[in-house]
Amino acid sequence: MVQIDQIIAIEVFENELTIYTHEKIYRLRGQLKKMTERINDGNFVQISKNTVINLNHLDSLETAFSGNMTAFLTDDLKFSVSRKYLTELKGQLGM
């Protein structure tokens, strides 16, 4: 089991979840929605159709191409924030 606060981000491709932590990257079968429901402690926010990040590990946001943004997280991870989810992310950050 992985402690929730250790999770930096979760990404899904088809039915394979990739869970990023400081120590290790875990791969398992599942759905992003179900995993998000299990770990929902208020610190996780969906930033694209296939990615959820832990706001406690968010270092910075940078404007990217065509209105999207790039989220930079601990351990040199970066993910694209789609416009569809940008409003929710800004709301969570109090922007």
C-alpha positions in Angstrom: 0.0 0.0 0.0 1.1 3.5 -0.8 0.4 6.4 1.6 -1.8 9.0 0.0 0.5 11.9 0.8 3.3 10.2 -1.0 1.5 10.1 -4.3 2.7 12.9 -6.6 0.5 12.1 -9.6 -1.6 9.4 -11.2 -1.8 8.9 -14.9 -3.8 6.5 -17.0 -3.3 5.0 -20.4 -6.1 2.7 -21.5 -6.6 0.6 -18.4 -3.1 0.9 -16.9 -2.6 3.4 -14.1 0.8 4.8 -13.3 1.2 6.1 -9.8 4.2 8.4 -9.2 5.8 8.6 -5.8 9.2 9.8 -4.5 10.5 6.2 -4.1 8.9 4.3 -6.9 6.6 4.3 -9.9 3.8 1.8 -9.6 1.8 0.4 -12.5 -1.5 -1.4 -12.1 -4.8 -2.0 -13.8 -7.7 0.2 -13.0 -9.7 3.3 -13.9 -8.6 6.8 -13.0 -12.1 7.8 -11.8 -12.2 4.9 -9.3 -8.7 5.6 -8.0 -9.5 9.3 -7.6 -12.6 8.4 -5.6 -10.5 6.2 -3.3 -7.9 8.8 -2.6 -10.0 11.9 -2.6 -8.7 13.9 0.4 -9.1 17.3 -1.2 -5.5 17.6 -2.3 -5.9 15.9 -5.6 -7.2 17.6 -8.7 -7.7 16.3 -12.3 -5.7 18.4 -14.8 -6.5 16.4 -18.0 -8.5 13.5 -19.2 -5.8 11.1 -18.1 -4.0 12.8 -15.2 -4.6 13.7 -11.6 -2.0 15.5 -9.5 -1.5 16.1 -5.7 -1.5 19.8 -5.1 0.9 19.4 -2.2 3.6 18.4 -4.8 2.8 21.2 -7.3 5.9 23.5 -7.7 4.7 25.8 -10.4 2.5 26.4 -13.4 3.6 27.8 -16.8 1.7 28.9 -19.8 2.0 26.5 -22.7 0.8 26.4 -26.3 -2.8 27.2 -27.2 -4.1 28.2 -23.8 -3.0 25.1 -22.0 -0.6 25.2 -19.1 2.2 22.9 -17.8 2.3 21.8 -14.2 5.7 21.2 -12.7 5.8 18.9 -9.8 8.3 17.5 -7.4 10.8 14.9 -8.7 11.0 16.8 -12.0 7.6 15.6 -13.2 5.6 17.7 -15.6 2.2 17.3 -17.0 0.0 19.2 -19.4 -3.0 21.0 -17.9 -5.8 21.1 -20.5 -8.1 24.1 -20.8 -11.1 22.0 -19.8 -9.7 21.4 -16.3 -7.9 24.7 -15.9 -10.8 26.4 -14.1 -11.1 23.7 -11.5 -7.3 23.8 -10.9 -7.3 27.6 -10.5 -10.3 27.3 -8.1 -8.4 24.7 -6.0 -5.4 27.0 -5.9 -7.5 30.1 -5.0 -6.6 31.9 -8.2 
